[in-house]
Amino acid sequence: MNDDRIEQLILMSRRRLRARGPSLSAAARRVLRKLDSLVDVLHETDRLPELRAAVTLAKGVRCHVIDSIRGDGPKLIEVIRRDIPAFRAAFPELDLVPVVHYRPALAPRPAALSVATDSGSVGSLSLRIVDRLTGRPVQNAQVVALTNFATREGRNGVSDEDGLALLAFETMPVRLERLYVYPPLAGYWGLFQSDFVLDDGATLSLQPIDLTRADSLRHFFPSAKADTGAGVTVGVIDGGVGPHADLVCEGDADNGSGHGTHVAGIIASRGTAPAGVRGIAPGARIRSYRAFGSAGGLASNFSVAKAIDAAVRDGCDILNMSFILEDGVEDPAVRTAIEDAREGGVLPVAATGNSFRQSVGFPARDLLCLAVSALGRRGTFPDESVEAADVTPPFGLDSDDYIAAFSNAGLEVDLTAPGAGVVSTVPGGYGVLSGTSMACPVVSAMAARMLARNADVLSMPRRSERSTRLAQLVLGAAASLGFPADLQGAGIPYEGGDA
């Protein structure tokens, strides 16, 4: 093991996110406050490789401070590995927490593990992706052609400006076990085919999104009145939100992934069909906190904890957390931030994850969060869309209802909500996404509706009794859809707002 290696860690109180009252000694609080004033004061050349100019906190204990959650809150620091034992000995009341990373809780997209997109070699199979209504080419559609789904044997391709995608198969036609076409972010449903023969020169068409037709979200929750959810603030901790014509949002803009904008639209978009979409609580206030810095990137536990702290400080009532821990372990930094949120009267709602019935991931499995699985409904998406691949038994009391195949399971599941084939706002228009990421904001929005309708709870002091009472309102409004408890929890929350 290299003892000269620089480690990035989170220095924080063992008891609370911020060291209030008697939770830490005066000496430990002084250390945290001192580090707060030293955030990123050193240049890269000053601190590598030995942190030569780093602040010395005690004999043999040096660190560089990268970021801080205000005052005596956690610090993101760099230390040399060999200094860690001395650090712990000098500050036994403080914890050094490893940095871990979260990913958006989107449904997985299968991809071939063989050859990547081919650039035009001899023997490549060519196909064209077009708009089903106009016949115009569709650019940036991702094609996944699998000859063996279990082993992911096959080829990947991306359509160009002429709608052409090249797949490097040596022989043709090719019998595929599964074919997926994932559309660009805005405008279309995807395409799924099983046991499919693909020939050179084939044309595949994508169905444009029709905002006048009910998707799974609008099947279960018809259009709400414009002021539904008014007076309540939902903090969206994600990759940023908007700008979008259907959204009124404060805070950080979309990082380019579209995920946070889609999530926010489910909660509080204010459009009307056929030109726009409306969320479940369009009167609610949205505040955006960008924990995911770049499109396709991950969010560190420090950035998530910092966003939670900011949302609580800004007066949010509900936190939407449509993300899941990358490596599936517990995370003390975010867990402590969630505890502080609940103690501050704020209710966190989290996605259970999309690992095909594996155990509920963190933070959803934390008992202080409402954990949400993904519900689907046959007939709310085109028959050949990619959503068809996620239909699986058991079916509900209504045989068209199902819990999506990707949705995780466990007794930690509190509720279920539409998360398969959801149409919502994305940069540049409207798009379809699936995942417990999409189910989570449905419950956040329903919580906003219930809180808005219960002035006695809304006006409660911002303490744990307030967040507990709101959780009870949401769970008490759930109706069973006939699934096992480890798939649906108490069911789907229906009450709390005028349709």
N, C-alpha and C positions, 0 to 999 in steps of 0.2 A: 504494500500500500504506500502511495506517495504522500508523505507527511508534509511536503511543501505545496501540495495542491490547495488552491483557493476554493473554499466552499461558500455558497450563497445560502443563508439561513434567515429565519425570522426570529428575532429576539422579542420576547413578549412575556407578560405576566402569566403565571400558571393558572390563575383563577378567573381573570376577566380580560376582555379585549383591551379595555382601558382601566388603568389602575386607580379606581376611585376609592375614597374612604380608606379603611384599614386593610385593604387587600394586599398592599405591599408596604414594606418598610420605607421610611423617608429616604434612606440611602439608595434603595433600588429605584424609587421614583426620580431621584435626582439624576441618576445615570440615564434613564430613559429621556428625561427632559433635555439633558445635555446633548444626547445624540440627536434629538429633534432639531437642534440648531446647527448640526453639522451635515445635513443631507447633501450628498453629492458635491462637497466642496473641493474634492480632489480630481485632478485630471487623470485620464487613463494612464499616461506615462508616469505619473507620480506614484501610482499604487501597485503596479505590476512589475515583477512577479512577487515581490515580497511585502507589499503594502508598506513600503518604507516610510511614507509620510502619513500613514493612517494614525487616527487618534489612539492614544494609549489610555485605557481606562483604569488599569491596575498593573501591577508588576507582571510583565510577560503577557499581557492581554491587549491585543491591538485589533482594530476593525476599521472598515470603511463603510460609511452609512450611505446607502443608495436611495432609500425612501423611508417615509415615516407616516404613520397614522396619528397625526397630531399629538402634541404634548407627550404624555406618558403612555401613549399607545404603542403598539408593536412597531418594530423597525426592521426593514430589509437591509441586511448587512452582509459584508464579505469578511471572512476570517480565514487565516491559514489553518489547515487541518490540525497541525501539531499544537495550536494554541487552544483548541476547543476544551480539553480537560481543565486547563487553567481558567478558562472563561467560566466554566460551570462552577468551579471551586470558588471563584471570586464573587459570583452572583447566584447563589443557590436558589433564590426566590424567582429567578427568571428562567425561562425555558428557551431552548434553541430548537426551533421547529424546521424540519426539512421543507424546501420548496417543492410543491407538487403542482400538477397542471390539470385543468378541467377542459372538457370539450363540449361543444353544443350537443344537445340531446336529440339529434336528428336520426331518423331511421337509416340504418346502414345501406349503402349502395354497393351491391356486388360488383367486382371488377375482375377481369382475367389476370392471372398471375404469370402468364407466359410472356408474350411479346407485347411491348407498348405500341402506341400509335405508329403505324408504318408511314414512311414518307414517300412512297410511290415505287417500291421495288417491283421487279417483274413477278407476276403471280399474285399480286394483290387483288382482292375482291373489292369492287367498287359498289357503293349503294348511295342513294340520294334520299335526303330527309326533306320533306315538304310540308307546307301548311295544307291541312285536309280540305279547307274551304276554298282557298285561292290557288293552290298549287305552287305558291311561291317557295323558294328555298328557305330552309331554316338553318341558320348558322349557329355554331357552338353547341350543337346537340351531342351528347356523349353516348356512344354506341358501345354496348358490352355484349359480345357474342360468345356464349359459353357452350362448348361441346360437352363438357362435363362439369355440372354445377358443383358437385361435392368437392372436386379437386381444383376448381376454378381454372380449368384448362380452356383456352379460347383466345380471343383477340379483343383489343380495345381500339376505338377510333373516335375522332371528333370531326363533325361536319364543318366544311369551310364556307366561304361566302356564297358559293354556288350550291350549298346543301350537300356536297359530296364528302363521303367518309371512305377511307381506305382501310381494309382489314387484311393483314398479311397471312391469309390462308394459302397453302400451297396447291390445294385442289379445290375445285368448285363444280357443282353446288356443294354446300356444306350443311349437314344436318346438325342443328343446334338443339341442345337440351333446353336452353333458355336464351332469350334475346331481350335485352333491355335497351330502351332509348330514353335517356334523361334529357329533358328540354333545357334550353337556357332559362335563367332565373325567372323571367317574366314572359307570360303570354300563352303557355301551352300545358296540357296534360302530357305525361310521359306515355311510353308504349311498352307493353309486355307481351311476349309470345312464348309458348312452350311447345316442345316437339315441333320445331319449325325448320323448314328447308329454305336456306338463303342462297340465292343465285347471284352471279355477277350482274350488275346493272339494275338490281332491284330498287324499287321506290317504296319508301315507308312514309306514311303520313301521320302527323300529330294533330290532335284535336285542340283547337283554340279554346281558351277559357271563356265560358259564357256566364257573365255575372248575373243573369236572370235566373239561372238554374241553381237549386239548393245543393250545396256540398254537404258533407257530414256535419259541419258546424251548424249550418242554417237549418238542417233537418231537425236537430235537437233543440236549437235555440233560434227561433224566428226573429226577425228584425226588432230591435228594441227602440223605445222612444229616445229622442235626441238627448234628453236630460238624465237618462238612466245612469245612476252611479255618481251623480253630481255631488260635490263636497268631499270626495274621497280621492286620495293620491296613491297611485300604484308606481312603485319603483321598479323599473325594468333593468335588471343587471344582466348585461348581454354585450353585443358588439356594437351598440349604438342604434339610434332610431332616426329614420328619415334623412332628409326632408321628403315629405309626400303630401299630396293635395288632400288626402283623406285624414291626415293626422295633425293634431295639435300637440306638440311635445316640447318639453324643456330639457336641456342637458345635452349630452353628447350625440353627435350625428353618426350615422351608419358607417362602419368601417369598410363597406363594400361587399360584405358577405350577404347582406339582405336578411339575415336571421333575426336580428333584433327588430327590424322594421316589420317583419312578418308577425312576430310575437306581439308587438305593440298594436298592430292592426286587429288581431283577434280580440284584444282587450277593449280598445276604444277608438277604432276607426269610425269616421263620421260621414262617409259617403253614402250614396243610395244607388241601387241598381236602376238602369243598366250601365251607368257610367262609373260606379264606384261600389265599395263594400262598407258595411256597417258592423262594428264590433258588438260585443255583448253588453258593455257598459260605456257607451259613447260619451256620456257626460263626465266620466272619470278623468282626472288629471293624470297625465303620464309624465314621469321624470325618468330620463335615460342616463344610465351609468355604464360607460364603456370599459368593461373589464377585459374584453378580448381586443387586443390592440390592432390586429390585422386580419384581413379576410383569410379564412382557412387556418388561422393560428389558434393557439391555446391560450387559456387565461391562468395565470399563477394564482395560488391560494392567497398570496399577499394582495394582489389586485382585486380579487373577489372580496376579501375581508375589508379592504379599504372602501370598496363600493358599498358594502352593507353598512359600514359605519357612517358613510356620507349620507346614505338614504335615510337612516334613522335620524341623523342630525337635521336633515332637510324636512322632516315631518311626514315622510311617507307612512301610509297605513298598512300597506301590503307590499311584499317583495316577491317579484316573479323571478325564479331561478331555473331557467330552461337549459341547464347544463349538468354534467356528470363528471365525477372524478376520473381522470384518465386511467389510473392504475387500480382503481376499485378499493382503495384502503381508506381508513378514517383519516381525517385531517383536523388536527387540534386548532389550527388558526381559524378556519371557517366555522368549525363547530362553536368556538368561543364567540365569534361574531354573531352567530345565530342566537346563542343564549342571550347576548346583550340586546339583540333586536327584540326577542320575546319579552325580556324584562323591561324594554322601553315601549311596550304596547303594540309592537309591529308583528304582523303575521307573515312568516315566510312560506311560500308555496314552491314545491320543487318537482322536477321530472324524475320518474323512477328509473329511466334508462332504457336502452334499446338493444339488449343483448340476447333476444330470443328466449325469454322465460328464465334467464339467469336471475340471481338474487338482486333485490333492489339496491341501486348504487347510492353513493353518498353525493350530495347531502340529503337526498330524499329519505334515506333510511334513518336519519336523525329524528327522534320522536318529537322534536319541537317544530318540525316542518310538516305541512300537509303534502303527502306523496301521491302523485297522480299518474295513473296508467293511461294508455292510449286506446280509445274506443273507435271502432269503425262501423260503417253501415253500407251494406250492399245496395246498389242502385243509386248511390250519390256520386259516382264517378263513372267515366266511360268503361265499358266492358273490357277493353283491351289496354287500359292504363296500367302503369306500374303498381298502382294500389291493389290490383287484383291478385298480385303475388303474395300479399299479406293477409288475405282472408283465410281464416283457419278456425276449426272447432276448438272448444265448445261454442255453440251459439246461444244467444240469450232467450229470454221469454218470447221476444220477437225473433224469429229465425233469421232475420236479415242483420241482426246486431252481432258483433263479434269483438273480441279484444285482439288487436292487431298482433300478428305473429311475432313481430319484433319486440313487443312490450315486455318488460321484465315483470317478475311475479314474486310475491312474498307477503307475509302477514303484515309487513310495514306499509303495504298499499292502503291508502286512506280512501281514495276516490278514483273514479274513472271519468274521462271526458273525451270528446271527439279529438282524435289525433292522427287520423288516416285520411289523406286527401283533403287537406284544409286549404281553401282559397283565402288569401289575405294580401295585404299591401307588401310590395317589395320596391326597391329603387327602380324607377322606370315604368311602374305599372302594377300588375297583380300576378301572383304566382301560386303554385301548388307545392306544399311541403307536407311531409309526414314525420311523425316522431312524437315521443312523449314531450318534446319541446313544444309541440302545438297544443297538446292536451293541458299542459301546465297553465298557460295563460287563460284558458277557459275557466278554470277554478279561481284564478286570481280575479278575473272579471266578475264571477258570481259572488266572490267574497266582497268585492266593491259594491255590488248591487245590494247585498244584504246589509252591509255596514251603512250605506246611504239610507236605507229604509228603517234602520234602528238607531234613532238619534240618541237614545240613552247609552248605547255602546260607543257610538262615535264620540260622544262628549266625555267619556270616562277619562280619568287621569291616565297618562301614558306610562302605565305599569303593566306587569305581567297579567293582572286580572283582565285588562282590556283585550290583549291578544288571545287569552284563553277563551274569553266570552265570544270573540269573533270566530275562533276555530269551532266552538260548540255550535254556533249558528250555522256554519257551512256544513258541518258533519250531520247536524240534525235535519238538514233539508235534503239529504241524499235519499234517492229512491233506488232500490235494487233493480237491476236489469236481468237478474237470474244467473249471473256468473258466480263461480266460487269466490270466496272472500280474498284469496291470494291474488286474484286477477282484478277485481273491481273494488275492493274495500267495502265501504258502505254503499257504493253505487254512484249515481250521477246526481250532482246537486241541481235541483230544478227551481227551487223557490228563491225569492228575494228580489224580484224585479218585475216590472210590468212589461209584457211583450208588446 
